[in-house]
Amino acid sequence: MRIAVTGSIATDHLMTFPGRFTDQLLPDQLDQVSLSFLVDELEIRRGGIAANICFGMGSLGKESILVGSVGDDFADYRSWLGRHKVDTDSVHVSEMYHTARFLCTTDQAQNQIATFYAGAMREARSIELQPVADRLGGLDLVVISPNDPEAMLRHTDECRTRGIPFAADPSQQLARMDGPEVRRLVDAAAYLFSNEYEKALSEEKTGWSGEEILSRVGTRVTTLGAKGVVIDRKGEEGLHVPAVPVENVVDPTGVGDAFRGGFLSATAWGLSLERAAQVGNAIAAHALEAAGPQEYTLSRQAFLDRFAAAYGDTAAGEVAPHLTCPNP
C-alpha cells in the first residue's frame, strides 16, 4: 500500500531561559515592549508534521512518500529521512526560501514565546499530486496534514477529482480556516483525524453535527491523550482503544504524529481498525518518552513485549509478522 503524506517539514529551534518572562515585563510599559533574553540552551530538532508521521512509519519498517516544500538547507534532513525508509523524491525544493522553522523560548515557569517561519512551506501550494502518483505507479492513500492552507485545499480537491482516497488531518490549521474551507477538507475523506478539541472545533466550523460528519467520511479517529483513542464509523458502535501506559512523560511534541504513523502503518499492513489504533498508541507512548518528535528509537522485540503487555499476546502475534524495525 503506497501512502503519500503531505504537510509541513520544519526544524525546531528550542531555547531555555533560566528566569521568568513576567519578571522582565513592566506593567506600565506593555505598549512598548523591547526585550532580549540570554538563553542557556539551544536544541535543534527535526520536525514538521508530515515528516514526523513518515518517521514514525519508517521506525516500524513501513515505507512512505513525503510530499512538501523545503529550502536548499534540507540535505542533512533528507539523508536522515532516507535512512528511515522515507521517499523524499517528491519534496519540492524552493529556490527562494529556507525550510520552515519553529523558534521557541521557554522560561522556568514553562511559559513560552514562539515564532513560526513558514518559509518554503508557502510553495507547497504549487505541488501537483498526479506526477507523484505517476512516478510510483499510483497512490493508495494521501494524508493531508497541516501545511500551507492553499496546499491543503488543493491536495484535497485533487484527490476527490482523481478518485484517490485521502485522510484529512487539519489539526491546528482548523483555527485559521473558515467553515467552507473546513468542509472542503473533510468531505469524502476516507479517514478524519483529530483530538477532542479539534473534533468539537471541526463540528462548529462546518456546521455539521457529529452524525453528519460520519455520513461524509469513512472512519473518524479521535485521540484522547492518556485515555486512548475512539474510532467511529457510520451505523456502528464506537470503538474505544485504551492508551499504552507511560511511566515518564518527557515531551508531548509530535505524539499525535507518532500515533498517525503507527495507525497508517497497521492500516497498510491490512490489520483491523482496533489493531491500527493499538499500534498507533504504542508508538505514541515511545514518542512521549523522548525529547523531540523524531528522537525515539524502536527495538522490534521491546516494542512487541510492551505491545503484548498492553493488549495481549494475540494482538501482538497479529502485528509481529509485519514489524520490521531497523533495530532488532
Residue pairs with C-beta under 8 A, 6 or more apart in sequence:
1 140
1 141
1 267
1 268
1 270
2 65
2 136
2 137
2 138
2 139
2 140
2 141
3 57
3 64
3 65
3 139
3 140
3 141
3 142
3 143
3 264
3 268
4 64
4 65
4 66
4 67
4 90
4 129
4 132
4 139
4 141
4 142
4 143
5 50
5 53
5 54
5 57
5 64
5 65
5 66
5 67
5 142
5 143
5 145
5 264
6 50
6 67
6 68
6 124
6 127
6 129
6 142
6 143
6 144
6 145
6 147
6 151
6 152
6 155
7 48
7 49
7 50
7 51
7 53
7 67
7 68
7 143
7 144
7 145
7 146
7 147
7 169
8 48
8 49
8 50
8 51
8 68
8 100
8 121
8 145
8 146
8 147
9 48
9 50
9 51
9 66
9 68
9 69
9 70
9 74
9 77
9 91
9 99
9 100
9 121
10 47
10 48
10 51
10 99
10 100
10 101
10 102
10 121
11 44
11 45
11 46
11 47
11 48
11 77
11 99
11 100
11 101
11 102
12 43
12 44
12 45
12 46
12 47
12 101
12 102
12 104
12 253
12 292
12 293
13 42
13 43
13 44
13 101
13 102
13 103
13 104
14 41
14 42
14 43
14 44
14 45
14 104
14 106
15 39
15 41
15 42
15 43
15 103
15 104
15 105
15 106
16 39
16 40
16 41
16 105
16 106
16 107
17 37
17 38
17 39
17 40
17 105
17 106
17 107
17 108
18 39
18 40
18 107
18 108
19 37
19 107
19 108
20 107
20 108
20 109
20 111
21 37
21 107
21 109
21 111
21 113
22 109
22 111
24 35
24 37
25 33
25 35
37 105
39 105
43 291
43 292
45 292
45 293
45 294
45 295
46 55
46 77
46 80
46 292
46 293
46 294
47 102
47 253
47 254
47 292
47 293
47 294
48 68
48 100
49 145
49 146
49 147
49 169
49 171
49 257
50 66
50 67
50 68
50 143
50 145
50 147
51 66
51 68
51 77
51 81
51 86
51 294
52 254
52 257
52 258
52 261
52 293
52 294
53 64
53 143
53 145
53 257
53 260
53 261
53 264
54 64
54 65
54 66
54 81
54 84
54 86
54 261
55 81
55 84
55 86
55 261
55 293
55 294
56 257
56 258
56 259
56 260
56 261
56 262
56 265
56 283
56 287
57 63
57 64
57 85
57 86
57 261
57 262
57 264
57 265
58 64
58 81
58 84
58 85
58 86
59 84
59 261
59 283
59 296
59 297
59 298
59 325
59 326
60 261
60 262
60 265
60 279
60 283
60 298
60 323
60 324
60 325
61 85
61 265
61 322
61 323
61 324
61 325
61 326
62 85
62 264
62 265
62 268
62 269
63 85
63 86
63 87
64 85
64 86
64 87
64 264
65 86
65 87
65 90
65 132
65 136
65 139
66 81
66 86
66 87
66 88
66 90
66 91
67 90
67 91
67 127
67 129
67 132
67 142
68 91
68 92
68 121
68 124
68 127
68 147
69 91
69 92
69 93
69 94
69 120
69 121
69 122
69 123
69 124
69 126
69 127
69 148
69 151
70 77
70 91
70 92
70 93
70 94
70 99
70 100
70 120
71 93
71 94
71 97
71 98
71 99
71 119
71 120
72 93
72 94
72 95
73 98
73 99
74 91
74 93
74 99
77 99
78 88
78 91
80 294
81 88
82 88
84 326
87 136
89 135
90 127
90 131
90 132
90 135
92 120
92 123
92 124
92 126
92 127
93 120
94 119
94 120
94 123
96 120
96 123
97 119
97 120
97 122
97 123
98 117
98 119
98 120
99 119
99 120
100 116
100 117
100 118
100 119
100 120
100 121
101 116
101 117
101 119
102 114
102 115
102 116
102 117
103 114
103 115
103 116
103 117
104 112
104 113
104 114
104 115
105 112
105 113
105 114
106 112
118 148
121 147
121 148
122 148
123 148
124 147
124 148
124 151
125 148
125 150
125 151
125 154
127 151
127 154
127 155
128 158
129 139
129 142
129 155
129 158
129 159
129 162
129 164
130 158
130 162
132 139
133 139
133 162
133 164
139 164
140 165
140 268
141 164
141 165
141 166
141 167
141 190
141 264
141 267
141 268
142 155
142 159
142 164
142 165
142 166
142 167
143 166
143 167
143 169
143 260
143 264
144 152
144 155
144 156
144 159
144 166
144 167
144 168
144 169
144 170
144 185
145 169
145 171
145 257
145 260
146 152
146 169
146 170
146 171
146 172
146 173
147 155
147 173
149 173
149 176
149 177
149 181
152 170
152 173
152 185
153 181
153 184
153 185
155 166
156 166
156 168
156 184
156 185
157 184
158 164
159 165
159 166
160 166
160 187
160 188
165 190
166 189
166 190
167 189
167 190
167 191
167 192
167 193
167 264
168 185
168 186
168 189
168 191
168 192
168 193
168 217
169 192
169 193
169 194
169 260
170 177
170 182
170 185
170 186
170 194
170 198
170 202
171 193
171 194
171 198
171 256
174 182
174 198
174 201
174 202
174 205
175 201
177 185
177 205
178 205
179 205
179 206
179 207
182 202
182 205
182 206
183 206
183 208
186 192
186 202
186 206
186 213
186 216
186 217
187 216
187 217
188 216
188 217
189 216
189 217
189 218
190 217
190 218
190 219
191 217
191 218
191 219
191 220
191 221
192 202
192 213
192 217
192 219
192 220
192 221
193 221
193 223
193 256
193 260
194 202
194 220
194 221
194 222
194 223
195 222
195 223
195 224
195 225
195 256
196 222
196 223
196 224
196 225
199 210
199 220
199 222
202 213
203 209
203 210
203 213
206 213
208 216
210 232
211 234
213 220
214 220
214 232
214 233
214 234
215 234
218 233
219 231
219 232
219 233
219 273
220 231
220 232
220 233
221 229
221 230
221 231
221 263
221 277
222 229
222 230
222 231
222 232
223 229
223 256
223 259
224 230
224 243
225 243
226 243
226 246
227 242
227 243
228 240
228 241
228 242
228 243
228 277
228 281
229 240
229 241
229 243
229 259
229 277
229 280
229 281
230 238
230 239
230 240
230 241
231 238
231 239
231 241
231 273
231 274
231 277
232 238
232 239
239 273
239 274
239 277
241 274
241 277
241 278
241 281
242 281
242 310
243 281
243 284
243 285
244 281
244 282
244 284
244 285
244 306
244 307
244 310
245 285
245 310
246 285
246 288
246 289
247 289
248 289
249 288
249 289
250 288
250 289
250 290
250 291
251 288
251 290
251 291
251 292
252 288
253 292
253 293
254 287
254 292
254 293
254 294
255 284
255 287
255 288
255 293
256 284
257 287
257 293
258 280
258 283
258 284
258 286
258 287
258 293
258 296
259 280
259 281
259 283
259 284
260 280
261 280
261 283
262 276
262 279
262 280
262 281
262 282
262 283
262 284
263 276
263 277
263 279
263 280
264 276
265 279
265 322
266 275
266 276
266 278
266 279
266 280
266 319
266 322
267 276
269 319
269 322
271 279
271 318
271 319
271 322
275 315
275 318
275 319
278 307
278 310
278 311
278 315
278 319
279 307
279 319
281 310
282 303
282 306
282 307
282 310
283 298
283 303
285 306
286 296
286 298
286 303
287 293
287 296
289 296
290 296
297 327
298 325
298 326
298 327
299 325
299 327
299 328
300 323
300 324
300 325
300 327
300 328
301 328
303 323
303 325
304 316
304 319
304 320
304 323
307 315
307 316
307 319
308 315
308 316
